[in-house]
Structure formats: C-alpha cells, structure tokens
C-alpha cells in the first residue's frame, strides 16, 4: 500500500516522497484545493512529482493537504468484449484502486 511520508511544495510542483508508490499498471493523479495537477510523474517507488502549469494553488490555511491517488490501468480487448467491429479502437480503461 502506498504511503506518503513528506511533501515539498514549490512554485509549480509538489513532490511527494514515501514508499510503495506504483510504478507499473497505474497512473498517478494529484490535486490540491480541488485543482488537479496538469501532470503527474511517478519518478520511482519512493517519489512522485505533480506539476500545475499555472502554479500550485495557494492558501493561508494549514488544514489544506494535497491528494495523491493511483489509478489502476487495465488493458481491455474490445474484440473479445464487443465483437470484431470494435477491434479498430482498443483502448485503456482506468479504474480507481
């Protein structure tokens, strides 16, 4: 189970440091004050970097915390699910884990 030990906020990024971050079969999502990060990169099993293009949202409250989620990514084959006519657009389906 992923665990965040610390965060470091800068102008446009929040770096999450911890352990057991998913490096395969998941995508990272982050938000702060309800605003989603523009990009989230899982740097390693111990670090994730979230970037807000317009800058990390600011607050004077000490009770606001960033949220980091990992979304499991499943590869589905629509040819099996919906028949041959669906084969043209095999796609990824994301579900929250």
C-alpha positions as CSV (number, residue, x, y, z in Angstrom):
1,X,0.0,0.0,0.0
2,X,1.5,3.4,-1.0
3,X,2.4,5.7,1.9
4,X,3.3,9.4,1.7
5,X,6.0,10.4,4.3
6,X,6.5,14.0,3.2
7,X,5.7,16.7,0.6
8,X,7.7,19.6,-0.7
9,X,5.8,22.4,-2.3
10,X,7.5,24.8,-4.8
11,X,6.1,27.4,-7.3
12,X,4.7,24.9,-9.8
13,X,5.3,21.5,-8.2
14,X,4.6,19.3,-5.3
15,X,7.0,16.4,-4.7
16,X,5.6,13.5,-2.7
17,X,8.1,11.3,-1.0
18,X,7.2,8.0,0.5
19,X,7.2,4.3,-0.1
20,X,5.5,1.6,-2.2
21,X,4.3,4.0,-5.0
22,X,3.0,2.1,-8.0
23,X,5.5,2.3,-10.9
24,X,3.6,0.0,-13.3
25,X,-0.1,-0.7,-14.2
26,X,-1.2,2.6,-12.5
27,X,-1.2,6.3,-13.3
28,X,-0.8,9.0,-10.7
29,X,-3.3,11.7,-10.1
30,X,-2.8,14.7,-7.7
31,X,-4.9,17.6,-6.6
32,X,-4.6,20.4,-4.2
33,X,-7.6,22.5,-3.0
34,X,-9.7,20.6,-5.6
35,X,-7.5,21.6,-8.5
36,X,-6.0,18.7,-10.5
37,X,-2.3,18.7,-11.4
38,X,-1.5,19.3,-15.0
39,X,0.9,16.3,-15.0
40,X,1.9,13.7,-12.5
41,X,5.1,11.7,-13.0
42,X,5.9,8.6,-10.9
43,X,9.6,9.1,-10.6
44,X,10.2,6.0,-8.6
45,X,8.6,3.8,-6.0
46,X,9.5,6.5,-3.5
47,X,8.9,9.8,-5.3
48,X,6.1,11.4,-7.4
49,X,6.2,14.9,-8.9
50,X,3.0,16.7,-9.6
51,X,3.1,19.9,-11.7
52,X,0.5,22.7,-12.0
53,X,1.1,24.7,-15.2
54,X,-0.3,27.8,-13.6
55,X,1.4,27.2,-10.3
56,X,0.5,25.2,-7.2
57,X,-2.8,26.7,-5.7
58,X,-2.1,28.9,-2.7
59,X,-3.8,29.0,0.6
60,X,-3.3,30.5,4.0
61,X,-5.0,27.6,5.7
62,X,-2.8,25.0,7.4
63,X,-5.6,22.5,7.0
64,X,-5.3,22.0,3.2
65,X,-3.4,19.0,2.1
66,X,-2.6,17.7,-1.4
67,X,-4.2,14.4,-2.5
68,X,-2.2,11.7,-4.4
69,X,-4.1,8.8,-6.0
70,X,-3.0,5.9,-8.1
71,X,-5.5,4.7,-10.7
72,X,-5.1,1.1,-11.9
73,X,-4.9,0.9,-15.6
74,X,-6.4,-2.2,-17.3
75,X,-5.9,-3.1,-20.9
76,X,-9.1,-4.4,-22.4
77,X,-9.5,-6.0,-25.7
78,X,-12.8,-4.8,-27.2
79,X,-12.6,-7.6,-29.8
80,X,-13.4,-10.0,-27.1
81,X,-15.9,-7.8,-25.3
82,X,-17.9,-6.3,-28.2
83,X,-17.0,-8.4,-31.2
84,X,-14.9,-7.8,-34.3
85,X,-16.4,-4.5,-35.2
86,X,-14.9,-3.0,-32.1
87,X,-11.3,-4.1,-32.9
88,X,-10.5,-0.7,-34.5
89,X,-10.2,1.1,-31.2
90,X,-8.6,-1.0,-28.5
91,X,-8.3,1.4,-25.5
92,X,-7.3,1.6,-21.9
93,X,-9.9,1.7,-19.2
94,X,-9.0,3.4,-15.9
95,X,-10.5,2.4,-12.6
96,X,-9.7,3.8,-9.2
97,X,-7.9,1.4,-6.9
